[in-house]
Amino acid sequence: MKLRKSSILKWLVTITYMTMLGTNAAAVLLPLNGMTTEEVSDTYSNLFAPAGLTFTIWSLIYLLLAVFVVYQWLAPTGKSILSDQKISGQLRILFILSSILNSAWLFAWQYLQIDLSVLIMLGLLITLIYINQVLAKASLNKKESIFVRLPFSVYFGWITIATIANITAFFVDKNIDFFQNNQILWTVIILAVGVFIVSWTIIHNQDVAYGLVALWAYFGILLKHQSVDGWNQKYPMIITTVIVCLVILVVVCVYELFLQIKNKKKAT
């Protein structure tokens, strides 16, 4: 019975992943609702949004998730997180849920249902928080660190930033005067809050990969503000804030990496 349930979950992981991939391909190639994802993003123009180049990270995310999908089919031997029926079942169910939410978010976003997109994105973020908490507490071998934890760390890192961006787009859509008239101030606050959340998560989850993704996202914001095709250095206060945030993230990532190396040396 347990083997049958495990097999069903493996298939559902694969099917929902392929569905998610297909939905994302449709959003780019068709595109859904006659607009690309980037064009929808431009509809809710704000000072937090990163440069278009930054979104290429989705290719890496889907590649890493594909690695997990393939790896979860392999029969683990010895001490392995996927040989634990309870934990592996949780991971697969949560992955299935995350894939469904990812696809649902794309439809909501492409069809300009901004309120619904925020709710779905929050659901996806909560799902990834839970997955990463499970993995952070688990004892993983080298293969699992690469094939299981790394994909979800990178995914979680990007969705953290994407959630902030989605909520920012929500406020733009509502055309709230206080927000519109104080965009620079709000962007500085959002950047600072974001870097605090990311820094805490890096240390709490002992996850440098998560931090590197956030670093890439903040670099994308800086790139857009400095680019002639972007904000063309129109907001020096935001540029300064982003640079400070980048320095903080680098320091936190290096510090966490140092702690991990130190702990490994102690263990040996």
C-alpha positions in Angstrom: 0.0 0.0 0.0 2.8 2.4 0.9 4.7 1.6 -2.3 1.5 2.2 -4.3 1.0 5.6 -2.6 4.7 6.5 -3.2 4.4 5.6 -6.9 1.3 7.7 -7.3 3.0 10.7 -5.7 6.0 10.3 -7.9 3.8 10.4 -11.0 1.9 13.4 -9.7 5.2 15.2 -9.0 6.2 14.5 -12.6 2.8 15.5 -14.1 2.4 18.7 -12.2 5.9 19.7 -13.0 5.3 19.1 -16.7 2.1 21.1 -16.4 3.8 24.0 -14.7 6.5 23.9 -17.4 3.9 23.9 -20.1 2.0 26.8 -18.6 5.2 28.9 -18.4 6.0 28.0 -22.0 2.5 29.1 -23.0 2.9 32.4 -21.2 6.0 33.1 -23.2 5.3 31.6 -26.6 1.5 32.1 -27.2 1.5 34.4 -25.1 -1.4 34.0 -22.6 -3.9 36.8 -22.9 -1.8 38.3 -25.8 0.9 39.6 -23.4 4.2 38.3 -22.2 4.9 38.0 -18.5 7.3 41.0 -18.8 4.7 43.1 -20.5 2.2 42.4 -17.7 4.9 43.4 -15.2 5.4 46.7 -17.1 1.7 47.4 -16.7 2.3 47.7 -13.0 5.5 49.8 -13.3 7.3 50.4 -10.0 10.7 51.2 -8.6 11.2 47.7 -7.0 11.0 45.7 -10.2 14.3 44.3 -11.5 15.7 44.4 -15.1 14.2 41.8 -17.5 17.6 40.0 -17.7 17.1 39.0 -14.0 14.1 36.8 -14.9 16.4 34.4 -16.8 16.8 32.7 -13.4 13.6 30.9 -14.1 15.5 28.7 -16.6 17.8 27.7 -13.7 14.9 27.1 -11.3 13.1 24.9 -13.8 16.3 23.0 -14.6 17.0 22.4 -10.9 13.4 21.3 -10.2 13.7 18.9 -13.2 16.7 17.4 -11.4 14.7 16.9 -8.3 11.8 15.3 -10.3 14.2 12.8 -11.9 16.1 12.2 -8.6 12.9 11.4 -6.7 12.3 8.5 -9.1 15.6 6.9 -8.2 15.4 4.3 -5.4 17.5 5.6 -2.5 19.7 3.3 -0.7 21.0 3.5 2.9 20.3 6.6 5.0 18.4 9.0 2.7 15.6 11.5 3.2 13.7 10.0 0.3 13.8 6.6 1.9 11.9 8.0 4.8 8.3 7.5 3.7 6.9 10.2 5.9 9.3 13.0 4.9 9.5 12.0 1.3 5.7 11.9 1.1 5.5 15.4 2.6 8.1 16.8 0.2 6.2 15.3 -2.8 2.8 16.5 -1.7 4.2 20.0 -1.1 6.0 20.0 -4.5 2.8 19.0 -6.2 1.0 21.9 -4.4 3.7 24.3 -5.3 3.6 23.3 -9.0 -0.2 23.8 -9.1 0.1 27.2 -7.4 2.8 28.2 -9.8 0.6 27.4 -12.8 -2.4 29.1 -11.2 -0.4 32.2 -10.5 0.6 32.5 -14.1 -3.0 32.5 -15.3 -4.0 35.0 -12.7 -1.1 37.3 -13.6 -1.4 37.0 -17.3 -5.2 37.8 -17.1 -4.5 40.8 -14.9 -6.2 39.4 -11.8 -3.7 41.1 -9.5 -5.6 40.5 -6.2 -5.9 36.8 -6.9 -2.2 36.6 -8.0 -1.1 38.0 -4.6 -3.1 35.4 -2.7 -1.7 32.6 -4.9 1.8 33.9 -4.6 1.5 34.0 -0.8 0.3 30.4 -0.9 3.3 29.4 -3.0 5.7 31.3 -0.6 4.2 29.5 2.4 4.6 26.1 0.7 8.2 26.8 -0.1 8.9 28.1 3.5 7.6 24.8 4.8 9.6 22.7 2.3 12.8 24.5 3.2 12.2 24.2 6.9 11.8 20.5 6.5 15.1 20.3 4.5 17.0 22.6 6.8 16.3 20.3 9.8 17.0 17.1 7.9 20.3 15.3 7.8 21.2 15.3 4.1 23.9 13.4 2.3 25.9 15.2 -0.5 23.6 14.0 -3.3 20.5 15.2 -1.5 22.1 18.6 -0.8 22.5 19.1 -4.5 19.5 17.2 -6.0 16.9 18.0 -3.3 17.8 21.0 -1.2 19.5 23.2 -3.8 16.5 23.3 -6.2 14.2 24.4 -3.4 16.7 26.9 -2.0 17.0 28.6 -5.3 13.2 28.4 -5.9 12.5 29.8 -2.4 15.0 32.6 -2.8 13.4 33.9 -6.0 9.8 33.5 -4.8 10.7 35.6 -1.7 11.6 38.5 -3.9 8.8 37.8 -6.4 6.2 38.0 -3.5 7.5 41.4 -2.5 7.4 42.5 -6.1 3.8 41.1 -6.5 2.6 42.9 -3.5 4.2 46.1 -4.8 2.4 45.7 -8.1 -0.8 45.2 -6.1 -0.4 48.7 -4.5 0.4 50.2 -7.9 -2.8 48.6 -9.3 -4.9 50.1 -6.5 -3.5 53.5 -7.3 -3.3 54.5 -3.7 -2.3 58.2 -3.5 -0.1 57.8 -0.4 1.9 55.0 -2.1 2.0 56.7 -5.5 3.1 60.1 -4.1 5.9 58.5 -1.9 7.3 55.8 -4.2 10.9 56.5 -3.5 10.4 56.3 0.3 8.3 53.1 0.0 10.8 51.5 -2.3 13.7 52.2 0.1 11.6 50.7 3.0 10.7 47.6 0.9 14.3 47.1 -0.1 15.4 47.4 3.6 12.7 45.0 4.8 13.5 42.6 2.0 17.2 42.4 2.9 16.4 41.9 6.5 14.0 39.0 5.7 16.6 37.4 3.4 19.5 37.9 5.8 17.6 36.3 8.7 16.5 33.4 6.4 20.1 32.8 5.3 21.3 32.5 8.9 18.2 30.6 10.2 18.2 28.0 7.4 22.0 28.0 6.9 21.3 28.5 3.2 23.9 30.4 1.1 22.2 29.4 -2.2 19.0 31.2 -1.1 21.0 34.3 -0.4 22.8 34.2 -3.7 19.4 34.3 -5.5 18.3 37.3 -3.5 21.7 38.9 -4.4 20.9 38.3 -8.1 17.5 39.9 -7.7 18.8 43.0 -6.0 21.5 43.3 -8.7 18.7 43.2 -11.2 17.0 46.2 -9.4 20.3 48.1 -9.5 20.8 47.3 -13.1 17.3 48.6 -14.0 17.9 51.9 -12.1 21.3 52.4 -13.8 20.3 51.4 -17.3 19.4 53.9 -20.0 16.5 51.5 -20.9 15.4 51.5 -17.3 15.2 54.4 -14.8 18.5 55.9 -16.1 19.9 56.9 -12.6 16.8 59.0 -11.9 16.6 57.9 -8.3 20.0 58.1 -6.6 18.6 57.4 -3.1 17.2 54.0 -4.4 20.5 53.2 -6.1 22.5 53.9 -2.9 20.0 51.8 -0.9 20.3 48.9 -3.3 24.1 49.1 -3.2 24.1 49.0 0.6 21.7 46.0 0.5 24.0 44.2 -1.9 26.9 44.7 0.4 24.9 43.4 3.4 23.8 40.3 1.4 27.4 39.6 0.4 28.6 39.9 4.0 25.8 37.7 5.3 26.5 35.0 2.6 30.2 35.1 3.3 29.6 34.9 7.0 27.3 31.9 6.7 29.7 30.2 4.3 32.5 30.7 6.8 30.3 29.2 9.6 29.5 26.1 7.4 33.2 25.5 6.6 34.1 25.9 10.2 31.5 23.5 11.3 32.6 20.9 8.7 36.1 21.1 9.9 35.0 20.6 13.5 32.9 17.6 12.4 36.0 16.0 10.8 
